[in-house]
Amino acid sequence: MADTAGTARRAWPRPFRPRVGARLGYLLHAGLAANPLYARLGAWLERHPRAYRAFTAAERVTKQELFGCRMCGQCALPATGYTCPMTCPKQLRNGPCGGVSPTGACEVHPELTCVWVIAVERAEAAGHGADLDLLHRPVDQRLRDQSSWVNYWQGRDEDLWAEQPLLGRQLGLLPVGDR
């Protein structure tokens, strides 16, 4: 008899520890920042399907190898310490679930560290811990397998996360003395 729960569990994404440091990720991102030249490149790629497919394939291989990228088309790496939240088995874009163990292990893959624990460690080490306070909007599944770089350069992901971080009081959290 097949273990259907085990089979399903193996099919879920697995938390991935990036192979490139967060500081290097932020530096590389600065070199890929949206500008008029990249906007023109993105528009040109979209008008030339073969070039777009080749570009997207190169992006997939590179980002998959370095960050475990799942090609959601709406890259959250710059706001998550260059840790792909889509490698969370539950694909949570806004922090860990309630099942993270006290040791930081993933609930679904207990032999692995929760991707959000990794993100916090990396973002804080790179001086970008406040980025994790940004509220991420849900993933638009229609953009899956598209180039997130082209989408970024074309301005399609300008509202991927809230402009201002949510404050504890907005989440219903109050300091101990105010309760």
C-alpha positions in Angstrom: 0.0 0.0 0.0 1.3 3.4 -0.9 1.9 6.0 1.7 -0.2 8.8 0.3 0.6 11.3 3.0 4.3 10.6 2.6 4.0 10.9 -1.2 2.2 14.2 -0.9 4.7 15.5 1.6 7.6 14.7 -0.8 5.9 16.6 -3.6 5.7 19.8 -1.5 8.5 22.4 -1.8 11.4 22.0 0.5 13.0 24.8 2.5 16.1 25.9 0.8 19.2 27.5 2.3 20.5 29.9 -0.4 24.0 29.3 -1.7 24.8 33.0 -2.0 25.1 35.3 1.0 22.4 37.9 1.5 24.8 40.8 1.3 25.9 39.6 -2.2 22.2 39.2 -3.1 21.5 42.8 -2.2 24.6 43.9 -4.2 23.5 41.9 -7.3 20.0 43.3 -7.0 21.4 46.9 -7.1 23.1 46.0 -10.4 19.7 44.7 -11.7 17.7 47.7 -10.4 14.9 48.9 -12.7 16.1 51.6 -15.0 15.2 52.8 -18.6 17.7 50.5 -20.2 16.4 47.4 -18.4 12.8 48.5 -19.2 13.7 48.6 -22.9 15.4 45.2 -22.6 12.3 43.7 -20.9 10.0 45.2 -23.6 12.2 43.8 -26.3 12.3 40.4 -24.7 8.5 40.3 -24.5 8.3 41.1 -28.2 10.7 38.3 -29.1 9.2 35.0 -27.6 12.3 32.9 -28.3 14.6 35.4 -26.6 12.2 35.7 -23.7 12.1 31.9 -23.3 15.9 31.7 -23.3 16.2 34.6 -20.9 13.6 33.1 -18.6 15.3 29.7 -18.7 18.6 31.3 -17.8 16.9 33.1 -14.9 15.3 29.9 -13.8 18.6 27.9 -13.7 20.5 30.7 -12.0 17.9 31.6 -9.3 17.0 27.9 -8.7 20.6 27.0 -8.1 21.4 30.0 -6.0 18.1 30.6 -4.1 15.9 27.6 -4.7 13.6 29.8 -6.9 10.2 28.3 -7.7 9.6 30.9 -10.6 6.5 32.5 -9.1 7.1 35.5 -11.4 6.9 37.9 -8.4 10.2 37.7 -6.7 10.2 38.4 -3.0 14.0 37.8 -2.6 14.8 41.5 -1.9 12.4 41.6 1.0 13.3 38.2 2.6 17.0 38.3 3.0 17.4 36.6 -0.4 15.6 33.5 0.8 12.8 32.3 -1.4 9.6 32.1 0.6 8.1 29.9 -2.1 10.4 27.1 -0.9 8.2 27.0 2.2 6.0 23.8 1.8 3.0 25.9 2.6 4.3 28.7 0.3 3.7 31.3 3.0 4.8 34.8 1.9 4.5 36.5 5.3 6.5 34.6 7.8 6.4 31.2 9.4 3.4 29.1 10.2 2.6 28.1 13.7 4.2 24.7 13.2 7.9 25.8 13.4 9.6 23.8 16.1 11.4 25.5 19.0 14.6 24.5 17.3 13.5 26.3 14.0 12.7 23.1 12.1 10.0 23.0 9.4 6.8 21.4 10.4 6.4 19.5 7.1 10.1 18.6 6.6 11.4 18.4 10.2 14.9 17.5 9.1 15.2 21.0 7.5 15.3 24.5 9.0 12.2 26.6 8.3 12.7 28.9 5.4 11.5 31.8 7.5 14.1 31.1 10.2 16.7 31.2 7.5 15.2 34.4 6.1 15.3 36.1 9.5 18.9 35.1 10.1 20.1 36.3 6.7 18.1 39.6 6.6 19.3 40.5 10.1 22.9 39.6 9.4 22.8 41.8 6.3 21.2 44.7 8.2 17.8 44.3 6.5 15.8 42.8 9.3 13.1 45.5 8.9 12.3 44.2 5.4 10.7 41.2 7.0 8.1 43.6 8.6 6.7 44.3 5.1 3.3 42.7 4.3 3.5 40.7 1.1 0.5 40.5 -1.1 -0.7 37.1 -2.3 1.0 35.5 -5.3 -0.7 36.1 -8.6 -0.6 32.5 -10.0 -1.1 33.8 -13.5 2.5 35.0 -13.5 4.0 31.6 -12.6 6.9 30.6 -14.8 7.3 34.2 -16.1 10.5 36.1 -15.7 10.4 38.0 -12.5 13.2 40.2 -13.7 11.2 41.3 -16.8 8.1 41.8 -14.6 10.2 43.9 -12.2 11.8 46.0 -15.0 8.3 46.5 -16.5 7.0 47.8 -13.1 4.5 44.9 -12.7 5.6 44.1 -9.2 5.7 47.6 -7.7 2.9 46.6 -5.2 4.2 43.2 -4.1 4.5 44.3 -0.5 3.1 47.2 1.6 5.0 50.5 1.3 5.2 50.8 5.1 5.8 47.9 7.5 2.9 46.9 9.6 3.3 48.0 13.2 2.5 45.6 16.0 -0.5 47.7 17.0 -1.9 47.2 13.4 -1.7 43.5 13.9 -3.5 43.7 17.3 -0.2 43.2 19.2 0.4 45.5 22.1 3.5 45.9 24.3 3.2 44.0 27.6 2.7 47.2 29.6 -0.3 48.3 27.4 -2.4 45.1 27.9 
